[in-house]
Amino acid sequence: MIFTNEETIILKKLTEQGGTGNVMEFLSYDTSRFEEGFTIANELQNKDLVKLLYSNFNKNLVVVEATLLAFIASKEI
């Protein structure tokens, strides 16, 4: 599977932190890029690599949880 630079960053950080984290924090995005961060998280969910747990624009949160497939994929990057 081929990943974008942003997807690679997210997968690596997720597996380093135990499987759950904020996509916006991983990518150092502020609220002006919230929609972009959410879209990236949603694309990862469509690839069955993460489960979108929570999002909140006002708090700049797009929290995802890595799937088993994400842990396997992160070892290959």
Contacts in CASP RR format, 6 or more apart in sequence:
PFRMAT RR
TARGET T0000
AUTHOR 0000-0000-0000
METHOD contacts of the structure
MODEL  1
MIFTNEETIILKKLTEQGGTGNVMEFLSYDTSRFEEGFTIANELQNKDLV
KLLYSNFNKNLVVVEATLLAFIASKEI
1 47 0 8 1.000
1 73 0 8 1.000
3 11 0 8 1.000
3 73 0 8 1.000
3 77 0 8 1.000
4 40 0 8 1.000
6 27 0 8 1.000
6 37 0 8 1.000
6 40 0 8 1.000
7 40 0 8 1.000
7 43 0 8 1.000
7 44 0 8 1.000
7 49 0 8 1.000
8 77 0 8 1.000
9 26 0 8 1.000
9 27 0 8 1.000
10 23 0 8 1.000
10 26 0 8 1.000
10 27 0 8 1.000
10 40 0 8 1.000
10 41 0 8 1.000
10 44 0 8 1.000
10 50 0 8 1.000
10 64 0 8 1.000
11 44 0 8 1.000
11 49 0 8 1.000
11 66 0 8 1.000
11 70 0 8 1.000
11 73 0 8 1.000
11 74 0 8 1.000
11 77 0 8 1.000
12 74 0 8 1.000
12 77 0 8 1.000
13 21 0 8 1.000
13 26 0 8 1.000
14 20 0 8 1.000
14 21 0 8 1.000
14 26 0 8 1.000
14 50 0 8 1.000
14 64 0 8 1.000
14 66 0 8 1.000
14 70 0 8 1.000
14 74 0 8 1.000
15 66 0 8 1.000
15 70 0 8 1.000
15 71 0 8 1.000
15 74 0 8 1.000
18 66 0 8 1.000
19 65 0 8 1.000
19 66 0 8 1.000
19 70 0 8 1.000
19 71 0 8 1.000
20 53 0 8 1.000
20 63 0 8 1.000
20 64 0 8 1.000
20 65 0 8 1.000
20 66 0 8 1.000
21 63 0 8 1.000
21 64 0 8 1.000
21 65 0 8 1.000
22 60 0 8 1.000
22 61 0 8 1.000
22 62 0 8 1.000
22 63 0 8 1.000
23 29 0 8 1.000
23 37 0 8 1.000
23 38 0 8 1.000
23 40 0 8 1.000
23 41 0 8 1.000
23 62 0 8 1.000
23 63 0 8 1.000
23 64 0 8 1.000
24 30 0 8 1.000
24 33 0 8 1.000
24 34 0 8 1.000
24 37 0 8 1.000
24 60 0 8 1.000
24 61 0 8 1.000
24 62 0 8 1.000
27 33 0 8 1.000
27 37 0 8 1.000
27 40 0 8 1.000
29 36 0 8 1.000
29 37 0 8 1.000
29 60 0 8 1.000
30 60 0 8 1.000
31 57 0 8 1.000
31 58 0 8 1.000
31 60 0 8 1.000
34 57 0 8 1.000
34 60 0 8 1.000
34 62 0 8 1.000
37 62 0 8 1.000
38 55 0 8 1.000
38 62 0 8 1.000
41 50 0 8 1.000
41 52 0 8 1.000
41 55 0 8 1.000
41 62 0 8 1.000
41 64 0 8 1.000
42 52 0 8 1.000
44 50 0 8 1.000
44 64 0 8 1.000
44 70 0 8 1.000
45 51 0 8 1.000
45 52 0 8 1.000
45 64 0 8 1.000
48 67 0 8 1.000
48 69 0 8 1.000
49 66 0 8 1.000
49 67 0 8 1.000
49 69 0 8 1.000
49 70 0 8 1.000
49 73 0 8 1.000
50 64 0 8 1.000
50 65 0 8 1.000
50 66 0 8 1.000
50 67 0 8 1.000
50 70 0 8 1.000
51 64 0 8 1.000
51 65 0 8 1.000
51 67 0 8 1.000
52 62 0 8 1.000
52 63 0 8 1.000
52 64 0 8 1.000
53 63 0 8 1.000
53 64 0 8 1.000
53 65 0 8 1.000
54 61 0 8 1.000
54 62 0 8 1.000
54 63 0 8 1.000
55 61 0 8 1.000
55 62 0 8 1.000
55 63 0 8 1.000
66 74 0 8 1.000
END
